[in-house]
Amino acid sequence: RRLAQRRPELPVLVFTMHDSAAMIEQCLSAGAAGFVTKSSAPEVLVDAVRRAARGETALSPDVALLVAAQTQQ
C-alpha cells in the first residue's frame, strides 16, 4: 500500500507462496498490478511481469480461479 502511494506509476506484482483469498484481495485492493503464486510455471511469471508492465492486471491461473470463486459468492 505504501509503495502504491509513493509511486503510483510503478506496477507492483506480488510473487508469493501464499494463495489465500484474503491475501489476494488485500494485495489487489492495496493497488497491486497482479498476483502470482510460486507454484506457477516460470512462463506464467514472465507473462505476468509483461502484463503488469503494460498496465494490465496479471493473475496466475490458480489465483484467477480463486478470485472468480469469490466474485460468485
Secondary structure, 3 states (H helix, E strand, C coil): CHHHHHCCCCCCEEEECCCCHHHHHHHHHCCCCEEEECCCCHHHHHHHHHHHHCCCCEECHHHHHHHHHHHHC
